[in-house]
Amino acid sequence: MLPSSSAAPIRPIPPGWRGLVLELLLLVGLCSLIAVFLYALEPRALGAKFVYSMCIGGFCWVFIGLARRLLMLVVSTWRRRRLGASAPALHIGALGSIALAVPGVGLGLPAGLALADALTGFQSPSVWSVDTFSTRITLAVSLAGTVSMLGLMVGLERLAHSRAAAEAAERAAAENQLRLLQSQLEPHMLFNTLANLRVLIGLDPAQAQQMLDRLIGFLRATLSASRVPRHPLAVEFERVADYLSLMRFRMGPRLQVLLELPEPLRALQVPPLLLQPLVENAIRHGLEPQPGEVRLTVRARRDGDTLWLSVHDTGVGLGASPVQGGTHFGLEQVRERLRTLYGPAAGLSLEEAPPPERGTVARVRLPWVDVQPSA
C-alpha cells in the first residue's frame, strides 16, 4: 500500500530491485500483447487468453531468470576466488541467455499451462502434442515471447552495467580530484614557504609582501582549478609560474626558470594542475639535491596531431636523487588522469635528458583533437 502525502516519503527502489521491477513490467506488457495477438487470431475468451499468457510467460521468466542469476553467481564467485576480489562480475550476453531459453520454455510452458487450466477450468491438450493448431501456436508464441523477453533482459543488464561503470568512474574522478588537491597543497612546501616568509618579514618586508601575494595567488588558483574539468593552457602556465615564484624565494637565484608557451597554443583546453605535479617532482627530486645553479624549463609544442608538454630539470637525474621514501603519487595521479580522460592516446614518460643536456625530462602527450577550445 502506497503511503499518503502526509506519510514518510517513498524510498527509492534499490538498484537490484529496480531491474527486477522493470523486468516484471516488461513481462506484463509483453504477455498482454501476446494475449491480444491470440485474441485477434481467435476472437473469443480474451480473459482466458490473458491468464494463459501471463501464467506461461511468468513461469518461463522465473525459470530462465533464476537460471541466469544462479549461473552468474556461481561463475562470478569462482572467478573472484581464482582471480581475486578485483575480478569483474560475469555478465551473460545474448547468446548465453538464448541458450537458457530452451530449458526455460521446456519447464515454464507445461507449468504455466497447468496453472492456467486450474485457474480457468479449461483442459489444454498436452504441450508436446504438436499435431493441433492451438498447440503449435502456443509453442511458437511462447518461444517468440521468451526470446523477446530475453533480449529486453540482456539490454537492461547491459544498461545497468554501463550505469554502474559510469557511477564508479564518477566516484573515482571525485576521489582523484580530492587527492589531487591534497597533493598540491603539500604540507612540506607550505611549511617551508611560511617559515621562509616569517624570516623574510624581518629582513625585507617588501619582498615578504611579494612572497605573500604569490602564496595567496597560488592557493586561490589551486582551489579554483580543482573545481573545473579543464582550463586554458595559458592558465596552467600561470599556475606553474606562481608555484615557481615561491620556489625561487626558497632556492634563491640559483634556480633559473624558463617557460615557453607559443601564442597559438595558449587557448588550448587541458586538465587543471597537470604540469604542477611534474614541476614539483622535478624540484624535489632533481633540482634541490643538485648543488650550484640549476635550470627548469617548461615547454609546450605541437607536433602533428599531438600536443607535447615537457618539464626539463638540470638536476641529479633519474635514480640519483638522495631523497628516499617518496610515493611518486603526483606522477601516478597524472598518468591515471590522462588514462581516464584520453585513453591510450595520451601518456606521461620520464627519461634522462639527451646529451649534451643533463637531468630529467617529463613529457606529457595529449591528442590534438581533444584539446581544442570549444566554439
C-alpha positions as CSV (number, residue, x, y, z in Angstrom):
1,M,0.0,0.0,0.0
2,L,1.4,3.4,-1.0
3,P,1.8,6.0,1.8
4,S,-0.3,9.1,1.8
5,S,1.1,12.5,1.1
6,S,1.4,13.1,4.9
7,A,3.4,9.9,5.4
8,A,7.1,9.5,5.1
9,P,8.4,9.9,1.6
10,I,8.7,6.9,-0.6
11,R,12.2,5.4,-0.6
12,P,13.8,4.8,-4.0
13,I,13.9,1.2,-5.2
14,P,17.4,-0.3,-4.6
15,P,19.4,-0.8,-7.8
16,G,19.0,-4.6,-7.8
17,W,15.2,-4.4,-7.2
18,R,14.9,-1.7,-9.8
19,G,16.0,-4.1,-12.6
20,L,13.6,-6.7,-11.2
21,V,10.7,-4.3,-11.3
22,L,11.5,-3.2,-14.8
23,E,11.6,-6.9,-15.9
24,L,8.2,-7.5,-14.3
25,L,6.7,-4.5,-16.1
26,L,8.1,-5.7,-19.4
27,L,6.8,-9.2,-18.8
28,V,3.3,-7.9,-18.1
29,G,3.4,-5.7,-21.2
30,L,4.7,-8.5,-23.4
31,C,2.2,-11.0,-22.2
32,S,-0.6,-8.6,-22.7
33,L,0.5,-8.1,-26.3
34,I,0.6,-11.9,-26.8
35,A,-2.9,-12.2,-25.4
36,V,-4.2,-9.5,-27.8
37,F,-2.4,-11.3,-30.7
38,L,-4.0,-14.6,-29.8
39,Y,-7.4,-12.9,-29.5
40,A,-7.0,-11.5,-33.0
41,L,-6.4,-15.0,-34.3
42,E,-9.4,-16.3,-32.4
43,P,-11.7,-13.6,-31.1
44,R,-13.1,-15.2,-28.0
45,A,-12.3,-15.6,-24.3
46,L,-9.8,-12.7,-24.1
47,G,-9.7,-13.0,-20.3
48,A,-8.7,-16.7,-20.5
49,K,-6.0,-15.9,-23.1
50,F,-4.6,-13.2,-20.8
51,V,-4.5,-15.8,-18.0
52,Y,-2.7,-18.4,-20.1
53,S,-0.3,-15.8,-21.5
54,M,0.6,-14.5,-18.0
55,C,1.0,-18.0,-16.5
56,I,3.2,-19.3,-19.3
57,G,5.2,-16.1,-19.6
58,G,5.6,-15.9,-15.8
59,F,6.9,-19.4,-15.4
60,C,9.3,-19.1,-18.3
61,W,10.6,-15.8,-16.9
62,V,11.0,-17.4,-13.4
63,F,12.9,-20.4,-14.7
64,I,15.1,-18.5,-17.1
65,G,15.7,-15.6,-14.6
66,L,16.6,-18.0,-11.8
67,A,19.0,-19.9,-14.1
68,R,20.7,-16.8,-15.3
69,R,21.2,-15.4,-11.8
70,L,22.4,-18.7,-10.4
71,L,24.8,-19.1,-13.3
72,M,26.2,-15.6,-12.9
73,L,26.5,-16.0,-9.1
74,V,28.4,-19.4,-9.4
75,V,30.7,-18.3,-12.2
76,S,31.4,-14.9,-10.7
77,T,32.2,-16.4,-7.3
78,W,34.6,-18.9,-8.9
79,R,36.3,-16.2,-10.9
80,R,36.8,-13.9,-7.9
81,R,38.2,-16.8,-5.8
82,R,40.6,-17.6,-8.6
83,L,41.5,-14.1,-9.9
84,G,41.0,-12.2,-6.7
85,A,38.4,-9.8,-5.4
86,S,39.0,-7.3,-8.1
87,A,37.8,-9.6,-10.9
88,P,34.7,-8.2,-12.6
89,A,31.4,-10.0,-12.2
90,L,30.1,-12.1,-15.1
91,H,27.5,-10.7,-17.4
92,I,25.8,-13.2,-19.6
93,G,25.4,-12.0,-23.2
94,A,22.6,-12.6,-25.7
95,L,23.9,-16.0,-26.8
96,G,24.2,-17.3,-23.3
97,S,20.7,-16.0,-22.5
98,I,19.2,-17.6,-25.6
99,A,20.9,-20.9,-24.7
100,L,18.9,-20.8,-21.4
101,A,15.6,-20.2,-23.3
102,V,15.2,-23.8,-24.4
103,P,15.2,-25.4,-20.9
104,G,13.3,-22.4,-19.6
105,V,10.5,-22.8,-22.1
106,G,10.6,-26.6,-21.6
107,L,9.9,-26.1,-17.9
108,G,7.8,-23.0,-18.0
109,L,5.3,-23.9,-20.7
110,P,3.8,-27.1,-19.1
111,A,3.9,-25.4,-15.6
112,G,2.1,-22.3,-17.0
113,L,-0.5,-24.4,-18.8
114,A,-1.2,-26.4,-15.7
115,L,-1.7,-23.3,-13.5
116,A,-3.9,-21.6,-16.2
117,D,-6.0,-24.8,-16.5
118,A,-6.5,-24.8,-12.8
119,L,-7.5,-21.1,-12.8
120,T,-9.8,-21.2,-15.8
121,G,-11.2,-24.7,-15.5
122,F,-10.2,-25.5,-19.1
123,Q,-8.4,-28.6,-20.2
124,S,-5.5,-27.9,-22.5
125,P,-4.0,-30.6,-24.8
126,S,-0.5,-31.8,-24.0
127,V,2.1,-29.3,-24.9
128,W,4.1,-31.9,-26.6
129,S,1.3,-32.9,-28.9
130,V,2.2,-30.7,-31.9
131,D,-0.5,-32.1,-34.2
132,T,-3.0,-29.4,-33.2
133,F,-3.1,-25.8,-34.5
134,S,-3.6,-24.4,-31.0
135,T,-0.6,-26.3,-29.6
136,R,1.7,-25.2,-32.5
137,I,0.6,-21.6,-32.0
138,T,1.2,-21.8,-28.2
139,L,4.7,-23.2,-28.7
140,A,5.6,-20.6,-31.4
141,V,4.3,-17.7,-29.4
142,S,6.0,-18.9,-26.2
143,L,9.3,-19.2,-27.9
144,A,9.0,-15.8,-29.7
145,G,7.9,-14.2,-26.5
146,T,10.7,-15.8,-24.5
147,V,13.3,-14.7,-26.9
148,S,11.9,-11.1,-27.0
149,M,11.9,-11.0,-23.2
150,L,15.5,-12.3,-23.1
151,G,16.5,-9.6,-25.5
152,L,15.0,-7.0,-23.2
153,M,16.6,-8.5,-20.1
154,V,20.0,-8.5,-21.7
155,G,19.5,-4.9,-22.8
156,L,18.5,-3.9,-19.2
157,E,21.5,-5.8,-17.8
158,R,23.9,-4.0,-20.2
159,L,22.3,-0.7,-19.3
160,A,22.7,-1.3,-15.6
161,H,26.3,-2.4,-16.1
162,S,27.1,0.7,-18.1
163,R,25.4,2.9,-15.5
164,A,27.3,1.2,-12.7
165,A,30.6,1.7,-14.6
166,A,29.8,5.3,-15.2
167,E,29.0,5.9,-11.5
168,A,32.2,4.1,-10.5
169,A,34.1,6.4,-12.9
170,E,32.5,9.5,-11.4
171,R,33.4,8.4,-7.9
172,A,36.9,7.6,-8.9
173,A,37.2,11.1,-10.6
174,A,35.9,12.8,-7.5
175,E,38.4,10.9,-5.3
176,N,41.2,11.7,-7.7
177,Q,40.2,15.4,-7.6
178,L,40.4,15.4,-3.8
179,R,43.7,13.6,-3.7
180,L,45.0,16.0,-6.4
181,L,44.0,18.9,-4.3
182,Q,45.7,17.3,-1.2
183,S,48.8,16.7,-3.2
184,Q,49.1,20.2,-4.5
185,L,48.5,21.7,-1.0
186,E,51.5,19.7,0.1
187,P,52.3,20.5,3.8
188,H,56.1,20.2,3.3
189,M,56.0,23.0,0.7
190,L,53.6,25.2,2.6
191,F,55.5,24.9,5.9
192,N,58.8,25.7,4.3
193,T,57.3,28.7,2.5
194,L,55.7,30.0,5.6
195,A,59.0,29.6,7.6
196,N,60.9,31.5,4.9
197,L,58.2,34.2,4.9
198,R,58.5,34.6,8.7
199,V,62.2,35.2,8.4
200,L,61.8,37.4,5.4
201,I,59.3,39.7,7.2
202,G,62.1,40.9,9.5
203,L,64.8,41.2,6.8
204,D,62.9,42.5,3.8
205,P,59.3,43.5,4.3
206,A,58.8,44.4,0.6
207,Q,60.0,41.1,-0.6
208,A,57.9,39.4,2.1
209,Q,54.9,41.2,0.7
210,Q,55.6,39.9,-2.8
211,M,56.1,36.4,-1.5
212,L,52.8,36.5,0.4
213,D,51.0,37.8,-2.7
214,R,52.4,34.9,-4.7
215,L,51.4,32.4,-2.0
216,I,47.8,33.8,-1.9
217,G,47.6,33.6,-5.6
218,F,48.9,30.1,-5.7
219,L,46.4,28.9,-3.0
220,R,43.4,30.6,-4.6
221,A,44.3,29.3,-8.1
222,T,44.8,25.7,-6.8
223,L,41.4,25.7,-5.1
224,S,39.7,27.2,-8.2
225,A,41.4,24.8,-10.6
226,S,40.3,21.7,-8.6
227,R,36.7,22.6,-9.4
228,V,36.9,22.7,-13.2
229,P,37.4,19.8,-15.6
230,R,39.6,21.9,-18.0
231,H,41.1,25.3,-18.4
232,P,43.3,27.1,-21.0
233,L,46.9,26.1,-21.2
234,A,47.8,29.7,-20.6
235,V,46.2,29.5,-17.1
236,E,48.1,26.2,-16.5
237,F,51.4,28.0,-17.2
238,E,50.3,30.9,-14.9
239,R,49.8,28.5,-12.0
240,V,53.2,27.0,-12.7
241,A,54.7,30.5,-12.7
242,D,53.1,31.2,-9.3
243,Y,54.5,28.0,-7.9
244,L,58.0,28.6,-9.3
245,S,58.0,32.1,-7.9
246,L,57.5,30.6,-4.4
247,M,60.3,28.1,-5.1
248,R,62.7,30.9,-6.2
249,F,62.1,32.6,-2.8
250,R,63.2,29.4,-1.2
251,M,66.1,28.4,-3.5
252,G,67.3,31.9,-4.4
253,P,69.0,33.0,-7.6
254,R,70.5,29.5,-8.3
255,L,67.1,28.4,-9.7
256,Q,66.7,29.6,-13.3
257,V,63.3,29.3,-14.8
258,L,62.2,29.2,-18.5
259,L,58.6,29.0,-19.6
260,E,57.9,28.5,-23.3
261,L,54.3,28.8,-24.4
262,P,53.8,29.7,-28.1
263,E,50.9,32.1,-28.7
264,P,48.8,29.7,-30.9
265,L,48.7,27.2,-28.0
266,R,47.6,29.5,-25.2
267,A,43.8,28.8,-25.6
268,L,44.1,25.0,-25.8
269,Q,42.0,23.3,-23.1
270,V,43.9,20.9,-20.8
271,P,43.1,19.3,-17.4
272,P,43.9,21.6,-14.5
273,L,47.0,21.1,-12.3
274,L,48.6,18.8,-14.9
275,L,52.0,20.4,-15.0
276,Q,52.4,21.3,-11.4
277,P,53.0,17.8,-10.1
278,L,55.7,17.3,-12.7
279,V,57.3,20.6,-11.7
280,E,57.1,19.8,-8.0
281,N,58.7,16.4,-8.7
282,A,61.5,17.9,-10.7
283,I,62.3,20.4,-7.9
284,R,62.1,18.0,-5.0
285,H,63.9,15.0,-6.6
286,G,66.1,16.7,-9.2
287,L,67.0,20.3,-8.5
288,E,67.1,20.6,-4.7
289,P,69.7,17.8,-4.3
290,Q,71.8,19.4,-7.1
291,P,74.3,22.0,-5.8
292,G,75.0,25.2,-7.7
293,E,73.0,26.8,-10.5
294,V,70.1,24.7,-11.9
295,R,67.5,25.3,-14.6
296,L,63.9,24.3,-15.0
297,T,62.3,24.6,-18.5
298,V,58.6,24.1,-19.0
299,R,57.7,23.9,-22.7
300,A,54.6,23.4,-24.9
301,R,54.8,22.5,-28.6
302,R,52.7,20.9,-31.3
303,D,53.9,18.0,-33.4
304,G,51.3,17.0,-36.0
305,D,48.3,15.6,-34.2
306,T,49.9,15.7,-30.8
307,L,50.4,18.4,-28.1
308,W,53.6,17.9,-26.1
309,L,54.1,19.4,-22.7
310,S,57.6,18.9,-21.2
311,V,59.3,19.7,-17.9
312,H,63.1,19.5,-18.1
313,D,65.3,19.9,-15.0
314,T,69.1,20.0,-15.0
315,G,69.2,18.2,-11.7
316,V,70.8,15.0,-10.5
317,G,69.0,12.8,-13.0
318,L,66.9,9.6,-12.7
319,G,67.9,7.2,-9.9
320,A,70.5,9.6,-8.4
321,S,68.2,11.6,-6.1
322,P,69.1,11.1,-2.4
323,V,65.5,11.8,-1.4
324,Q,64.1,8.5,-0.3
325,G,60.6,7.3,0.7
326,G,58.7,9.3,-2.0
327,T,55.5,7.7,-3.1
328,H,55.6,9.4,-6.6
329,F,51.8,9.9,-6.2
330,G,51.9,13.0,-8.3
331,L,53.3,11.2,-11.3
332,E,50.9,8.2,-10.9
333,Q,48.0,10.6,-10.4
334,V,48.9,12.4,-13.7
335,R,49.1,9.1,-15.5
336,E,45.7,7.9,-14.1
337,R,44.0,11.2,-15.1
338,L,45.4,11.0,-18.7
339,R,44.3,7.4,-19.0
340,T,40.8,8.2,-17.8
341,L,40.3,11.3,-19.9
342,Y,42.1,10.3,-23.2
343,G,42.7,6.5,-23.0
344,P,45.8,5.3,-24.9
345,A,46.0,8.5,-27.0
346,A,47.7,10.3,-24.1
347,G,50.5,9.4,-21.7
348,L,53.4,10.5,-19.5
349,S,57.0,9.5,-19.9
350,L,60.0,10.2,-17.6
351,E,63.5,9.9,-19.1
352,E,67.1,11.1,-18.9
353,A,67.7,14.3,-20.8
354,P,69.5,13.7,-24.1
355,P,73.2,14.8,-24.4
356,P,74.6,17.4,-24.1
357,E,71.9,18.3,-21.6
358,R,71.7,16.8,-18.2
359,G,69.0,15.9,-15.8
360,T,65.5,14.6,-16.4
361,V,62.7,15.3,-18.8
362,A,59.0,14.5,-18.1
363,R,56.9,14.6,-21.2
364,V,53.1,14.6,-21.4
365,R,51.4,13.6,-24.7
366,L,47.9,14.8,-25.5
367,P,45.8,14.2,-28.6
368,W,45.5,17.5,-30.5
369,V,41.8,16.9,-31.4
370,D,40.9,16.7,-27.7
371,V,42.5,19.9,-26.5
372,Q,40.8,22.3,-29.0
373,P,38.9,25.2,-27.3
374,S,35.1,24.9,-27.6
375,A,33.4,27.1,-30.1
